Amino acid sequence: MNSADDTLREFGLVDDAVVQALVGVCGREAVSTAEKDLVELGHDKITEQKYASRADVVVYPGSTEEVVGIVNIARARRIPITPRGGGSGLSGGAVPVHGGIVISFSRMNRVLEIDDGNMIVVLEPGVITKELDAVLEPHGLFFAGYPMSEEICQIGGNVAENAGGGRAVKYGVTGDYVLGLNIVTASGELLRFGGRRIKDVTGYDLVGLFVGSEGTLGLITQVTLRLLPRPRARTVVLGFLPEESMLAELTPMILGGLPTRPSSVELADGTCLRLLKSTSKRFAWIPDGSSMILVEFDGAGPDEVQSAAAAVEQILKNRGILEVRRSGNKKEFDEIWHIRKQIPWALMKTSPHQTMEDISVPVTEVWPLIRATRKLAGATGVEIANFGHLGDGNIHCTPIKPVDMNVEKWHRLLDELLPKLYRIAAGLGGTISGEHGIGHKRKGFMPMVFTGPEIAAFQAVKNAFDPEGIMNPGKIV
């Protein structure tokens, strides 16, 4: 079969012979059919159970050679493979929608080399992002493309999703730092693209092709990342807006009106703050009815960052912001950032039936986006919380099920609401995912932002690298 369309494909089944073959490659301790593992690795951070799906077997390889062996077993029987990082995604990208084999890279978690002279690190895909940061700190270096979930996400998953985060406004996203990749293809071949070079236009940019491909083209077994000198000073300013509409005025002033570019500009609306306050008395001091803006600066020394932060603080105070706080030490810095980082967890805790979206629009269209979500909420009777990365236009618009609505009606309503939300984004020059990918959750909405010939081009790439369609089927195309 030449088409990689998984809706037309019959996949092979995992039986005892397949499990024993996997044991032969990876060892008994690295192969699991235990219920707890199948359930745990059958979902990501999407709260809705309908997006979960179980594998038939989970394998924990310890080397590239073992990954090759797993792929050869799967290829021979046409068994689907789903690669798995930290499971922090919001698109179902690491969910085995067709069962088969889940490959967890948690054992492939070694930092292989830190090259100080070239400011490069070579590592395996299972390295947790925050643990990488701790290893790099003594070298005075850091990986700047990390996402907000750095405590649990893995480097391989970051690359597969081209993950971003709060500091993308200054530093960009994961793909801006990927210099080289080792890939195991669907045919079991090991390919090495890129390397330690900053410049390289020798042939097609296949490193760039695999970044953000969500494991649909091949499996990442080694990554070479470009590093930057570690900032020596950081500070953050927090302000509470009495009116959301103030964002339209404040955004260009903060992003374009200062001599120093912020490293982060984050927002959380009144719905987010109300739900956050309901989770702990620790947040009781946050002004009722307010929205939040957070602005961070980093740099080579404290004078530079404190001067920039003071300028933002003055801008906020001059416009009647309810309360403004600026960090003066690391403890205050972490406490302010804790507020922002708790927002998604507060939404998940207080609203088990919600859908955290990943809209990305031009920065100047963030306020029009939020204003449009308010109209959509009013028309549907569904509250929509908005938070995320104001500095790069990536907003997590989050429709929340009304308390008195049953789940069946909620799902029917979402089928009508999400296309409207995505059309709003497309109409503002935006798209349906900025950092969490398409996965299987958003796959059906691709025609809203791409034409038929454009989707056919994606399919052609998929067919070229994975003609049997076994690599993370059900995602993107």
N, C-alpha and C positions, 0 to 999 in steps of 0.2 A: 504494500500500500504506500503510495507516494505522498499522499496528503498527511499533514501533521494535525489535522483537525481532530481533536480527541473525541468529539461527539460522534464521529463515524468509525471509531476504532474499537476493536475488541482487545483488551489487554490480557496478558497471561496472569495466572493465579499463583499466589505463594502457597506452596504445599510443604510437606515435611522434607522433601528432597531439596527444595530451594533453601529452607532454613539450615539444613545440614551443610549445604554447599557454602552458605555464608559463614557458618561456624568454621568450616575448613579454611576460609580466607582470613577471618578476623579473630577467631578464638571464641570459646563458649561464653566468656564473660562479656564479650562485645556484641552479642546478639540477644535480643529480647522479644518475646511475645507476651510478656506479662501485661495484664490488664491495666495496671497503673501507668505503665510507660506508653501504651497505645492511647490511653485517654489523655495523658499529660501532653504528648506530642501531637495531639489531634486538633489543637486549637492555638490561636495566638492571643493577643490582647483584645480582640473583638469580644464584646460582652454577649452578643446574641448567639445562642446555641446553634442556630440554623447554619452558621458559617463553619461549624466544626465538622471534622470527618476523620475517621480512624484509619491508620495504616494496618497492614497485616503483620509487619515485623519492623522492629527498629534496630539499626546497626550503628555501632559507635567505632568507626575505623580509627586507627592510630597512625596511619601513614598514607602517603599518596599511592603507594603500591597496593595497599588494601582497598583504597577507593577504586582503583583500576579493576581489581578483582571483583568488587561488588557490581560495577557497571557491566562487566562481561557476563556475569550471571544473569543480570536483569535483561541485557540485550538478547541473550540466547532464548529467553522465554517471553520477551516483550512485556516485561513487568515495569510498571511506572515507578520512578524514583522521585522522591521529594527531599531536597536538601533542607537542613534545619540549622539555624543559628540559635540566638538567644530567645526566639519566640516573642519579641517585643513589637512585632508589626501590627498594623491595623488594616490589612487588606486581605488576609487569608493567604498570603504568598507562600507561607511555610506549612500550609495545611494540605494533607494528602487527599485531595478530593476524589481520587480514583483508587484509594487504598495503596496496596503494593508496599514498597520499601521506603521508609524514612531513614535518611542518613543524617545522624546527628554528629556535628563536628566538635563536640565538647571536649573530646580527648586530644584533638589536634590543636593544642593550645600553647605551643611554644613560640617564644620570641627567638628567632634563629640568629639574628645578627643586628647590632646597632652600629651603623657606619657613621661615626661622628664627623669625619672629614667631608663626606658627601651629604650629611644630614639626611640619612635614609635608614629605615628599619625594614628588615625582612622577617616575616612572621607567618604562622599558620592561621587558617581562617577562624579557629575556635577561640582565639585570644579575646577576652572580654575587654572592651574599650577602656574602661576606667583602670583596669589592671595594667594595660599598656601605658597609660599615663603615668602610673606610679613607677614603672620601670624606666621611663624616659626622663623623669624629673631630675635624677642625679646627673644626667648628661646635659641639663639645661636646654632640652628640646621638648617639643610636643607635637602631637598630631592634631591639626587644626580643624579637620573636617568631621569631628565627632557629633553625634546627635544627642538629644536631651536624655535619652534612656541609657546613658553610658554605663550605669551600674550593672546592667544585665545584657545589653546588646553585644554581639560579637562582630569582629572585624569583617569576617566573610559575609555576614548578613548586611553590614553597612555597605559593602561593595555591591552586593547583589541588588540592593534597593537604591543605590546611590543616595544614601541617607544624608540628611542635613541636620540642622539643629539651630539653637538660639544664636550662635555666633556666625551663621552663614552670611549675614549682612556685611561683615568685614572679611571673613576668611573663605567663604565659599562652602562647597559640599564635599563629600567623600571623594567623588570622581576627580576633583581638582588636585588630589594628592596621590592618586594611584599611578605609579610608574611602570609596574610590571605585574603580570599574573601568570600563574601556572594553572592550566585548565585540563581536566579530564573530560573528554568529549563523550557523546553518546555511543561512539564506536569503540570506546576504551582506549583511545589514544591520548597521550600526554602532550599538550602544546604549551610552549612558553612564549609569551608575548611581552614586549617591552623589556625593561631592565632598570639600571641605575642612571639612565640618561635623562636629563631635563628636556633636551630637544631630541626628537626622533620622528622623522616623516618618511621612514623607509618602509614603504608598503602601506596597506590599509591600517587604519587605527582600530585594530581589533581589541586592544585594551579598552578603549572607549565603548566599543560595541558590547563587551561583556559586562561593563559597569552598568548597573541598573537593569540587567536582563532577567533578574529574579530566578536564576537557576534554570531557565527554560532552554538555554543553549549549551550548558556544560556546568561542571562542578569545579569551584575554585578550591585549590589545595595549597596555594602559597600566594602571598601578596607582598609586593614591594611598595612602600609608602614613602613619599617625600615628607620631611619634617621641617619645622620652623623653630627659630630661637624662642625659648619660652619667655612670655611676658614677665617682667619683674614686679609689676604693680597692676592692681585691678581695683576698681571701685564701681559702685552701682548706685543709681538714683531711683527711688520709688515714689510715684505720685498717684493720687486718687482723683479722678476726673468727675466732677458733678454732672457733666453732660458728655455722652459718647461723641456727639458731633464735634467736639473739640479736637478729635483726632485729625480731622481734615486740615486744620490749621497747624497743629503741632508736628505732624509727620514731616513735612518739608523743612520746617525750621530745625528739627533735630538731625535729620539725615543730610540736608544740604546746606544748612546755615552755620555750621560750626567748622573751625579749622581742623579739628580732630574727628575722624570717623568713629562712631560707636562700634563696639564689638558685638553688641546685642541691643535690639529694641523690641520688647515684648509687650503684649497686651492681654488683658482678661476683662470681659465685660461684667456687668452687674449680676447676671445670672450665675456666672462662674463664682463670683465672690460670695453671693448669698449661699450657694451650696457648699462652698468651702467653709464658711463660717458655721454652718450647721454640723460640720464633722468634728469640730474641736473648739473648746473655749479659748484655745491658744490664739485663734484668729478673731476673737470678739471685738478687738479694737479697730478693725477695718471699718471705715465709714459706711453706713447703710446707704444703699442706692447708688454707690459709686462704681466706676470702672477703674481699671488699674493700668498704668504704663510703667515699664521698667526699662531703664537705659543703663547699659554697662560700657565702661571704657577700660582698655588695657594698653600697656605700653612699657617702655624701657625704664621709666622711673615714676615715682609718686607725684612729682610736681606736674608733669604733663597730664596724667589722668585726673588728678584732683582739680586742676584748672578747667578741664573740659566738663567734668561733672558739676562743678560750681556754676558754669554757664548754663547747663541744662536746668539745674535747680532754680536758677534765677528766672529762666523762661517760664517754668511751671508756676512759680510763685507770682510772677507778674500777671498771669492769666487766671488767678483765683483758684488754683488747684487746692482741694480740700486739705490734704496733708502731704508733705514732702519729707522723705527721709533719704539721707546719704550715708553710705557705709564709711566708717572710719578705721575699721580693722577687719580681719578675716572673719571673726565671729559674726559681726554685723553683716558682712557681705554674704555669708552663708545663710543667715536668717532671712534676709530679703529674698535671695534666690529660692529658698525653701517654699515661700509663698507661691511663686510661679510654678515650681516643679510639682507642687501638690495638686494643682488644678485638675489635670486629667484623672488622677486617682480619686479625687473628691467626686468628680462626675460619675466615675464608674461605681463608687461606693454608694452614692445616694440615688443613682438612676441606673439600675441594672439593665433596663431596656432603653438604650440610646444608641446612636450611631455617630461615632467620632469621625468626621470627614476630614479631608486633607486638601482643601481648595487652595489653589495658587493663582494669584492675580498680580498684575503690575502694582507696585507699591502705592501709586497714586489712586488706585481703585479699591483700596482696603475699606475706606469709609463708605463708598457707594455699595460695596459688597455687604457690609454689616447693615446698612440702611435697607437694602433689598431683602435681607434675611428677616428683618423686623416685619416687613410687609408680608412676606411669605408665612411667617409665624402667625400673624393676625388672620390671614386668610384660611389657614389650616387648623388653627387652634392648638398648634404644637409649639412649645417653647424651644427656641434655638439658642444655645450658648455659643459664644464666640471667644476663642482665645488662640494664642499662637505667636507667630513670628512677624510682627508688624514691619520690622526692618527689611524683610525680603518678600513680603506679600503672601506668605504661606499661613493661612488661617484655618484652624480646626473648627469649622462650623459643626455644631453638634445638636441635632434634633433629639429631644427627650420625650419619652412617652408620658402623656398625662396620667396622673395617678388613677383616675377613674376609668381609663380606657383599657379594655381587655387586650391581650397580646395578639390575638388573631386580627382584630381591627387595626392594631398598631402596625402590623406587618403589611396589611393592605394599604394603609395610609402612606407608609414609607415608599411603597411602589409608585405612588403618585408624587410624593414630595421630593424624593431624591432627583428624578429627572428635572424637576423645576429648579432645584438648587444648582444642578450642574449647568443648566441652560443659562442661569444668571451668571455663573462663573465664565462660561464661554463668551457670553455677550459682553463681558468686561475685558476681554482679551486674555482670559485665564484658562485654566484647565482643571481636571478632576483629581489630580494628585501631584503634590509637590515633593514629598519625601517618603511616603509610606508605600508607594507602588500601586499597581493595578490588582495583582493577585487574582483571586476568583471573585472577590466581592464586587469589583468595578469592571470586570471584563466585559460584561454586557453593555456597558455605557460607552465603550470606546468609539462607536459610530457617532456619538454626540460631539466629539472633538477631532475626529479624523474622517476623511473621505474613504470611499470604498477602495480606490487605488492605493491610498496610503496604508490602509490595513492590509491589503494584499502584499505590499512591500514587507511589512512585518512578518507576514506568513511565509514569504519566500526566504527570509533570513532564517526563520525557525526550521523550515524544511531542509535548508542547506546544512545546518549543523545537527539537526535531530530528525532525520527522515522517518524514523519509526515513532516519533512523538512520545518517547518515554521520559524525557526530562521535564519534571514538574508540570505535567499536563493539566490543562484547565486554567492556566494563567496567561494573561495578556492577550493571546490569540487562541 
